[in-house]
Structure formats: structure tokens, C-alpha cells
Amino acid sequence: MSRTAVCAVGVCLLFGVAADRAAGLEVIGAVSRADTPFPQFTHLWSEGWALESKDGDPLQSTRVDLPPGAYLHVYLRNASAGRVEVNDVLLEGVNLSKAIAFSHQAKVSGMWPASLHFSKLPKDQIDRLIEAGEPVWWKAEPWTVPAGGATEVVVRLRRLPRPAALQVEVVAGEERASVRVPCGGPAAPRVEGLSLSASLDEVVLYARHPKRETRPMGMRMDGRDLMSRSRIAFDPELGVVVVSARLESMLARGSFHLFEVAYADGSVARAGQRAFSGEFVYGMWGYINKGATEQERVDYFLNDMRLHNVNALMYSISSEVWKWLETPEGLEYRRQTGLNLMMSHPDKTLRDPLYVFLTDEPDAHDFEVTQLDLGLRLGALAQPLVQRSRDWREEVQDVPQLLNVDNTFKPANWYVYAQLPDIYCADPYYQEQQRIAWNQRPAWAASFVKPTYVFGVATICQSACAPKPLHIILNSVRHDIPGSPFRFATPAEKRMEVFYALAGGAKALSYWWYTPYGEFHGCGSSDPDGVALWREIGLLGALTRTAGPLITRSCPAAVTVKAPSHLWVRSLLAGDDSLLLLVVNEGIASDRQGTVVVPVEKAALAVTPPAWLKVATAFEISEQGIGDLAWRQDGQQVTLDMGRLEVARMFVLTADSKLRETLSRRYAEQFAQTVARLKP
């Protein structure tokens, strides 16, 4: 038998791809996926650090209308009786292990940068790769594939490839598998969201076909048919199909699995993902030193986090707090309260950590790779991060890796790093953009009268990282920068930001930061505006964490909504039985002084849920708990009478008659007491 498997991407029966089987590797499928452009947000992309011309005028780092890039995804199965390890990928016959070469001229953020333009390959090979889209980084997930297991090989391209198809060959020792990947043709179906139950024995998958009327026909995981255990919710008007399945057994935390949804036209939506799940994360960055003794400082900090409904300590917490949380008393405290922590590096002594932090803001550090031309710097730290991810995975496989991307070289930065970590994270700081506009670029101020920036970044990131979960960090500081100050966020701004982030697809939220020291004066401040913001963060924590079981299994989907022009409405599917509606008052504007809110009286909207959703009840989720909602149904259309709408509100339409009671109990047990203490 040949040691090379050659695959033409097509269809064989329901899920198959025409392929010769190799002894070790078998190609299941492959796809080229171009970045989705969002021109409606272009007016927001102004660089924060602002290059300057020789006359001192601000310049942008790169054109905002640059052509998009793409990802190549190749899915393979190990058909041998033993393990195989992926160690190289050839793109158009050129080894990427040699092409994306490391520079040892200078470390940046503790890493040696890597780029095709550091390579010593012959010019004709480099030109061939540039023609193919210019690879920026590549990886396999997982690198070591057990017998019968699957892996996903990902190649990031800076630009769309020029050829109509690209030849990709995956090397695992002596085994090779080759596939020709079509590029630039019709869009392929895609898995846009995937969530697992807390017990890792149920999956909810959201898939989209470019022809929305195309019917899904089946689902499988790791090659095993799940049709007999699945429910398929399909509405040709919606475009997003929901497939839910109860698995035969619990998945091992951190294990890798390949999910597939087959369609009637023979196409298949595929996604590889590691098995992680948990509570809705509502986190805080930073610390405070308040108290005369070490234990007093620990107690004050932790009590303040709990009061404000924070369940995750992200980074930059004090060593005193960290040390206490590792004691037997601290471990019991974590168990009882559900408080969790993110590690800055693998640490096997820490019990059940939330994430391990790959790094912070690699795009900002890419700018420091000055041996490359400005337009080639973005992504220079990606391949070293792939290596770090691989090394850390060998140390702790059952902890998801988080990577936070900043606001440099935007919007391309959010696409370039999106498929690298388990948890993709971005920090669209609205108040930072306001500070820059009002202090340096007042002509841009009109673009930032509302936190649309948060929605734009979340939308792009979700489109690029799907189906991986998205974590959004919101700003919670006063900028005390000499010559360029800016106020704390107003409570109204922060509420809008939370709703915009969730509408964009965020499955977790956190705030930067709590520390009330230095140029970035955090919300742990005694300043009245800081106190008001911190209170609002606590109230929003009660709201979002009450809705957490819905948010963590949700996916953005545009149902039909009729609403007044001044109401901004977005919808999230939450499985096949519930729909979340996020309603924001657009009659709001902010400037350097604060926020003006014009409430909407007698607000109402009409919603047409997906055809499969038979609404049994509707209600509101707020920081006050589960509230009544005046609603009526006429055929498939549901009308909501919301009354007075100040800033933003969250509503649920559901077929689950027990959901309201479940969420009410959750609120009463976890958040009612803290909200009572937070109310002014």
C-alpha cells in the first residue's frame, strides 16, 4: 500500500471524502476559509499607539481596507494501530517547518519571532508561498494522534491565495497524507458554535450552510454516527441549524474530538475541538492592598470580589491572595464559592485552574519586531506561541489555553491569531478609544458616542475563532495619563458594552482592572465614579451569571424582529429550546463628560422565533432576578410589551416550561443577597 494518501475534496456517501487510505494517516476532509469582512465597522479602526509623520501628524499602522486572509483546515484520522506524531506540513511542496523560520536577532516579549521572511529558502520557494497566500503560522491539534483518533492541521495565510487550489501535505514520521484544497470557490458549510454540558456528555452544535435551504442529514463525532442520539432543529429561514446529542459516555476533559454535520447536497461542516466546559466566567484583573495584615488584605479582596459577583481571578492578583488560595482553607473556599483562577504558566500544584495564559497582546509586541517591514510584522509571534502551546499542553492537557489579542494592526490582528488558542480573547477598551479621540483625534469622536467598538471587535473575533469560545475583556479604569486623561466608564456605558459583547458572541467576560494605582486607576478606587462603576459591574454580574447556562451554550443568529428604529435588538440561540433577546436603547450618547440617556417609553417589539421553537413562556432576566413580561403570540410571531426601557434589557423565549423556575432558584441561591447589598 502506498505511504501517501491523496484526497480530492468531495463526497462519498454521507460523510465521506474520496481518499486512498494510508497505513498511518487518512484525510477526512479539507477546507479553505476566507476571513469574513465587516466593512460596517471600518470607521472604528484607528491605531491607539499612533505612528506619527515627520510633521507630528498621526498615521495608521496599515490600511484598513487590506484584502482578507484565510485559514486552511485539514482533518485527518490515524488509521494505524499505533500513535503517530505530526511533525511537518508542506504547502505547495515547501516545508513550513523551514519556511516559517525563527529569528535569533532579538527576543520580543520573551520569544524569538518567526516569519517566512526570515527563511533561508531559495527565492523561488518563498515566491511560491507568497503566491499561495504567505503562511504566517501552522499547527496540528493534537500533534500526537492516538490510533483511531483525529487531528486538525491549521495553516494561517496572510492573504487570499492566488491559485484556484493549494496542495497540502501532512507529514507524521514516515507517514504522509496529501490533499488538494480548493480556494476562492463557493463558501463551505461551517460549524459556528459548539458547547458541551458541564458533565461533558452532551453536545450542542450550531452549523451554517451558505445555502440556508439545504437540509442537514446527520451528525457524527470521531467517526461515530450520532444520528440515533441526536435532535436536529432546522428552519430554512434562519440559516443556522442546531444539532444536539447525548453522548454514549463522558468525554475526558481536554481530549480532542472531531465533529461533523452532513447536508443533503453532500457537503459537510467539520470542526475539531477539545472537551472543556464550565460556568459562565465573570472575571476581574488586578488587585488591591487594603488591610493592616496579610490575612486582612486577603479577606478584603476576596470579599469584594464575591460581593460584586466575580467568579474568576484573571491575572495580576497579589501573591498573598494566590498563596492563601493554595492552602487547604483556600481550596475549600474555592470549592464552596466557585471562585477560580487563571495560571500564568503551567502549574500542576494548582487544583482545577480556569485557564493557562499563553500570553498577553502578541499583536502589540509584533510591532516591536523591527527587523521586518511594518506590513509584515503582524503574526511574527504566532509560531513561537504555537510552540509554547504545544509544550504547555504536554504539561497540562486538561486546562484550556487562553490568548488575549490587543488592538494593534486592526482589524487584521483579530483574524490572524483567532484559531491558535482554545479560548480566544480580546480587549476592546471603549474608554481607551474615547480617550484617544477626545484628546488626540477629535474628528474621530463621532464614531465613539456609543460602544459600537465593542460589538465590532466581538463580532469579528467570533467569526474568526468559531467554534472556539470567545472571552471579551472590558475596560474598568480611569486614565490618569498626563496630558491625555479620561474618566471612568459610566454605568450606562458598561451595561451597553456587556450587551454588545454578548450579542457579538462572547461566552465569557472580564474587566481590566481593579487596581487603583498608577496611570490606569482601577475600579477598586474610592473615587465616586469608580465606586458607581464597580457597583454596576457587580449588578451586571448577577444578571449575566443568572443567564450563564444559556449564554455558554448560545450562538448568534438573526431571527426576524420588528422594532422601533431607536431599539437595537440581537438574538442568541440557546440550544433548540430557547432564544435570548438582547435589547439596547440606541438613544444614548457619550462624550468626555459622561453619558446622556433618553429612555424609551412603551417599548415593544415583535419576534418571529425559529419554526422549531414552540414558545411556552417568556420572561426577563435582570439583576433583580427573573421578572414577568407582558407577551402574546399570534401564530409564530411573539409580541413583547417591555414598558420603559432605560439602557438595555435581556429577555428569554423558551419551550422549556421549567427553565424559569430553574433560573429563579439559581438567582435566589447565588445572587439575591449580593444584589441587595449592592443597591444604592
N, C-alpha and C positions, 0 to 999 in steps of 0.2 A: 504493500500500500504506500502511496505517495506520502512524504512527510509534509506536504503543503496542501492546505485546504483552500480551494478557490471558490468564492461565492459571488454570484451576481444578485444584487438586492432585488428580491421579488417575492413570490408567494408559492408555498407548497402546502396544500390542504389549508387548515385553519390558521396555524401559527407559523408554518414552516418557511424556510428560505432554501432555495435550491443550492445545495452545498455538498462537496465531497468531504467525507469525514477523515480527519487526520487521527493519528494514534493519540495525540495529546490535546489538540485544540480543534474546536468546531465552531465556525462562525454561525451565530444565530441570526444576526441582522446588523445593519449599519445605517446611519442617517447623518446628513449634513444639515445643521440647523443654524440659519442666519439670525443675527440679532434682530429683535423687533424694534423698529424705530418709533419714537414718540415725539413727533415734531411739535405737538401742542405744548411741550414743556421747554422748548429751546430758549425762550426768553429768560429762563431762570438761571442759565448756566454761565455764571461769572466767577472767575477764579478768586478764591479768598486771599491767597498769598500774593496775587497780582504782580506779575513781571512789570517792569517799567521800561519805557523807551528812554532814549538819551535825554529827552526833554522832561522826564519825570512823569509822563502820562502812563496810566495803567494799560497793560496789554493782556490779552488772553493767552493761555499757555498753548492752546491748539484751537483749530476751527471747530465750532460746534456742529458744523454740517459735514464732518468727515464721514466717508462711506462706512457702513457697518462691517463688523467682523462676523465670525461664525465659530461654531463648535462642531467637531466631528466626534460621533459616538459609535463605537464598535462593540457589540455584545458577543461574548464567546462563552462556550462551555468546555470544560475539561472532560473529554470523553475517555480519558485513560483510567487505569486502575490506581494511579498514584498521583501525588501532588505535582503541579507544575508552577514555575515562577516566571512571570513576565519580566523581561529584562531589557527590551528594546522595542521601538516602533519605527518602521520605515515608511516615510511619506514620499511618494513618487520615487521610490528606490533609494532614498537618502536616510541614513540612520539619525534619528532625532537625538539619541544619546550623545552623538558627536556634534550635531548641528547646533543644539542649544547649549552652548559652551559657557563654562564658568570663567569669569574674570577674577584674577587674584591681585588686581592692581590696588583695590581698596575695598574694605568691608563697608557695607551700608546697613545700619540697624542690626549689626552683628552677623550679617550674612554676606557671602560672596555673590554678587549679581550674576545673572546668566542671560545670554541673548544669542540669537542667530548671528549677530554682527560681531561677536567675539570669536566666532568659529574660525578654524584654520582650514576649513574645507575648500576644495577648488571652487573658483568663481562660478563655474557652470552649475555646480550643485547648489550653491547659495542662490543663484538666479532662478533655478528650478523651484526652490522652496518659496521664494518671493512670489513667483508666478502662481504657486499653489495656495497663496494667502498669507505667507510668512508666519510659520508656527511660533508661538510665544512660550507655551509650556505644554507638557503632556504628562499623563499619569495613567496608572491602572488601579482599579478599585474592585477587589483586592489585588495586591501584587502576587501573592501566593494563593493558588486556586486549588482547593481540595478536589479529589476525584468526584466527578459528577457535578461539581459546583460551577458557578458562573462568575464572570468578571466583566467589567465595563472599562474600555480604554477610551480616554478623552484626550482630544488634541484641540488646543485653542489657537485659532487663526486670527491675526490682527485685521485682515481684510478679507472680503469675499474672494474665494479662489476664481481664477480666470478660466481654467479648464471646465468642461462640462461634467467631468468626473475625476476623482482622485483615487490613486492606488494606495491602499494602506495595508501594510504587512506587520503582523504582531509576532514577536519572537519570544519564545519561552524555552531557553536552553536550545536543544536541537529541534524543538517543535516550531513550526511556522504555520500561520493561518493568514490568508490574503483575501481582501475584498475590494471591489471597486465601488466607491461611494459616489452616487450621483450628486451633483451640486447645481444649484441655481434653478432647478425644476420646480414643479408644484410642491407646496409645503406638505410635509408628512404629518400624520396624527401625532399627538403628543400627550404624555401624562403631565398634567398641570398641578396636581396636588396628590399627596399620599400621606395618610396618617395611620398610625397603629394605636390600638387601645392600650390602656395602662398595663394590662396583663400580657400584651404582645401576642394576642391570639385572635384578634380581629383586625381587618384592614378596610379602610375606606379610600378609594382611588377615584380621582377625577381625570377624565381624558377628554380631549377636544380633537375633532376631525375637521379639516378645512372645509369639507362639505357637510354641513351640520345635519343634513337629512340622512346621512349614511348611518346605518344602524349597527351598534355593537353586537357581536355574536358570542363572545366568550372571553374568559379570563383564566390565566394560569400564573403560578409562582414557581420559579426554579424548575420549569418544565412540567409541573404537575397541574393537571386540569382542576380548576376550582368551580366550574360551572354548576355542579350539583350543590355547592355550598354558597353560591353567590346570589345576590339580587342586583338587577340592572335597572336603573332609573333613566329613561331616555325620553327626551322631548325635543323633536327636531327644530322647534322654535328657539331653543336655548343655546344649543351648540356644545354644552358641556354634559357629558354623561357621568353618572355616579355609579360605581360598582362597589358593592360592599360584600365582604366574605368573612365567614368564620373559619379560621384555620384548624387543621387537624390537631395541632398542638402549639404550645407557646414557643415563640422564636427566642433564641438566645440573644440577650442584649448585646448589641454591637455586631451581630452577624450580618453578612451581606446577602441580599436576595434580589432576584430579577423578576419583575412583574411585567405582564404582557396583557394587552387588551386587543382582541382581534375584531375587525369590522367586516361587514358584508361584502365590501369591494375587494377583500383580500389584504388590505393594509393592516399594519399592527403598530400600536403605540407601546413603546417599551420604556422602562426606567429601572435603573439599579439603585438600590438604597439600603443603608444599614438600618438595623432594627433599633430604634430609640423611641421613647415615649415619656410622658410625664405631665405634671401640672403646667398650666399656663404660667410662664415666667414673667414676673414683675420685679425688676431688679433696680439696684442703685449702685453707683460707682462712688468711691471716696469714703472719707472717714471724718471723725471729729475727736479732739482730745478735750473732753469735758468731764471733770471729776478730780478729786484730790488723790485718789488711789487708783491702782491699776484696775481693780475689780469695779470701782465706781465708774470708770471710763468705759469698761466693757458693758456694764449694765445699762448705762445711759444710751450708748449707741444701739445696742440690740433692742432695747425697749422702744426707742424712737423708730427703728425700722418696723417693728411689729405694729406699733400704733398706726403707722402710715401704710400698712398692708403690703409691705415689701417682703417677698419670699426668696430673694436671691441677692447675694453679695457678689458683685461682679469682679471688682479689682480695686487695687489701691485702698484696701482696708488696713487698719493698723495691725501690727504684729501681735499686740496684746489680745485683740479680738480673735485673730486667727489661732493663736496658741491656745486660748481658752476653749474654742470650739473643737479642738482636737482632744481635750480631756474627756474622761468618762462623763462628767457632768455636761460638758458641751455637746457631746454626741447624743445624750439623752434629750437635751434641749432641742437639737436639730430634729430629732425623731418626733418629738411632741409638737413642734411648731411648724414643721415642713420647711424651715429655712435651709437654703442650700448655698453652695459656694462654687466659684469658678477658680480652677487652678491656673497658674501662670506657666506651669510646666508639669510633666507627668510626675505624680507623687502617689505611689501605691499605698502610703500610710493613711491617706485621707479617705474616709469612708464615704462612698456614694457621691462623688462630686458632681456638680451640674454640667460643666464644660471643662475642656482644657483649651487655653487661649493660644492659638497659633502665633498671632502677632497683632499689633495694632497699626492700622493705617499704612499698609505697604505702598499704596499709591502715592502718598505724600513722600515716602522715602525713595520711591522710584525717581522723583525729581532730583535727588542728590546723586544719581548715577551720571555724573557729568562727563564720563568718557564716551557716552552715547549722545547723539544729536537729540534735541528736545523731543521731537516727534517719535523717537524710538525708545524712550525711557520707560514708558508705561508697561508694566509686566516684567520688568527686569528682576524683581524679587519673587516672581511666581515659582520658577523652577526650584530655587532653594527652599521655598515653603513647601513644595511638593515633597522634597527630600525630608524636611523636618516632619511633615505629616506622616510619612512612611516610618521614620524612626520612632516617633511617639506612639504610633499605632502598635508597634511591636511591644512597647512597654505597657500601654493601657488600651486594650481594644474596646472595652465596654463603656468608654466615656466619649461623647461626641466632641469633635473639634470645632471651635468657633474662630472665624476670621472676620475682623472688622475693617471695612474699607471706608476711606475718608471722602473728601470732596475735591480731589486733585485730578486734573486731566478729565474733568467730567464733560459729557456723560459716559465716555468710553470706559472709564475706570470701573464702573459698576458692572459692565459686561465681562471685562477681562478676567476678573477674579471669581466670578459667581459660582462656577462649578467646581472650585477647588476644595472647599471645606465641607463638613457635614452640616454645619449651621452657618448660613451666610448672614452677615451683619453689616449695617451701615449706620452712619451718624449724621443725618440731615438736620443740622442745627439751624433752626429757623431764625433764632435771635442773632446768631452769628451773621447770617445773611443780611438781616436788618441793620446790624451794626456797621457792616461794610458799606451798605447802600447809603445810610444816612450820614456817615462820617467821611466816606471817600468817593462815593458814586451816587449822588442824589438823583441823577437821571434814571437810575435803576429802581428807585424806591417804589414806584407804582407796581412793580412785579411782586412786591413783598408786603402788600397790605393785608394779605391773608396767607396762612401757612401752606399754600399750594405746593411749595417746595417739598414739604414732607410727603405729600401724596405722590408727586412726580418721582422722587427718588425711590419710594417704596414700590411703586408700580414698575419701574424699570428693573429694580433688583429682583422682584418676584418673577417677572417674565424671564430674566436671565438665569436665575438659580433653580427654577422649578424642575422637579417637585420637591427640592430640598426646602426645609422650613426657613423662614426669614425672621430675623431679630432686628428691631429698629431701636436705636438709642435717641432719646430726645434731650434737648438742652435744658438745664436747670440751674444756670449760673447768671450772676450779674457780671458784666465785663467791666473790670476796673483798669482797663488798658490806658496808659497815659496818652492823651490826645485822641483817643478813639473809644470812649466809654459807651456802654449801653445798659439799659435797665434789665431787671428780672423779667421773665415772661409773665404776662398777666394770666390769671386763672382761665379766662375765656380762650386765650391763645392755646394754652396747653390742652384744654378739652378738645378743641378743634384738631390739634396735632394728633392726639390719640386716635380720634375717629378717622382722620385721613390715613394714618399709618395702618390701621386695621383694614380700611377699605382697599388699600394698596396690596394687602396680602400678608401683613405681619402676623406671625404666630406667637411672638414674644416681644416684650417692651422692657426697656430700662432707661435710666436717667443719668446724665453726666452733668455735674456731680454734686455730692453732698458737702464737700469740704469748703468751709467758709474762710479760706486763706488765699492770699496772693491775687494775681490779676483776674483769676476766674473764681469769683466769690460764690461758693455753692449755697444751695437752698437750706443747709443746716444753720444758716445765718439767723441772727436776732433782728435783722432788718425787717420792718413790717411787710414789705413787698415779698421778701424771701419767705417769711412765715406764711403769707397768703398762698404763695405758690406751693410750698411744701404741704399745706393743708389740702389744696386741690389735688396734688399728686396722690395723697392718701385716699381721698374720696374716689378718684378715678381708679385706684387700685381695687377698691371694694366693687366697683361696677364691673371692671374687666375681669377680675378673678371670679366673680359670680358667674359671668358668662364664659369663663375659661373652658369648660368642657365642650362648648360649642365652637369657640374660636380656634382651639387647637386642632379640630377636625374640619375646618372650614376651607372654602376656596372661593375667590371672587368669581361671580357670574352675573351677567347683566340680564336680570329679569325685566319685564316691561313694567314701568312705573309712570304714572301720570301725576305730576306735582307742579305747584306754582313755580315760576322761574326763580324765585329767591330761595327755594329749598334745594339743597344738594343732597341727592339720595344715591346710595350704593348698596348693593346686596351681596351677601355671602351665603353660599350653600353650606349647610352643616349636616353632612350625610344626606340620605334620601328622605329624611322625615322632618327637617327643619330649615327655616330660612331666616337669616339675620338681616335686618334693615338698619342701616346707619343713616341718620338724617341730620344734616348740618344746616344751620341758618347762614346763608351767604350774605345777609345784610349786616355784615360786620367788617370793620376796617381797623388796622393798627398803624401807629406811627411811633416816633421816638418817645412820645409822652405816655402812650397806653393804648387801650382798645375801646372803640365805640361799638355798642351792641344795640341794634334796633330789633326788639323781639317781634316775632310773628304771632299774630292773634288768629285764633280759629284755624290753625294749620290742619290740613287734611291732604291725604294722597290716596291714590288707587293703585293697587299692585295686582299683577297677574302672576301668581306663582307658577312654577313648572307644572305640567299636566299631571305628573305623578303625585304631586303633593296635595293631599286632601286635608285641608286645614280644619283641625278640631278646636283649636283655641289660639288666641293671640294675646300677648301681654308685653309689658315694658320691663327692661332691666335698667336700674339706675343705682346710684349709691344709697338710695333709700330701700333697696330691695326689689322685689317683684311687684309691679304695680298693675292696676286694672287699665284696660284700654278699650275705648268705645270702637267697636268694629262691626262690620256687617259684610255678608257675602252675597253676591249676585252672580250665579253661575260660577265661573272660575275666578272672577275678579273680586278682590277683597279691598274694601274701603276702610281706612283708618282715620278716625277723628282724634287728632292729637291735642287739641286745645292750644294753649300758649306754648310756644317754643322759644326758649331763650337762646341757647348756643347749639347744643347737639343732644340727640336722644337715640336710644337703641331699642328696637322692637323685635319681637320674635313671632313668626308664624310657624305653627308646628302641627303635625299629625299625631304627635305623642301626647296623649292625654295626661300622662304622669310627669311630663317634663317640668311644668310649672311648680308642682309640689316638690320635686327633687331640687330645683334651683332655689326655691324658697327656704328649704331646710338648710341647704348649703350656706345661704346668706345668713340665716339666723345663727348658725353654729360658728361661723368663721368671721363675719364682718359687722354684724349689727352693733356689737359693743364698741368696736373701734370707731365706727361712724358716729355713734352717739358722743364720743369724746372729742371727735374732730370738728363737729358742727360749731360754727362760731356763735 
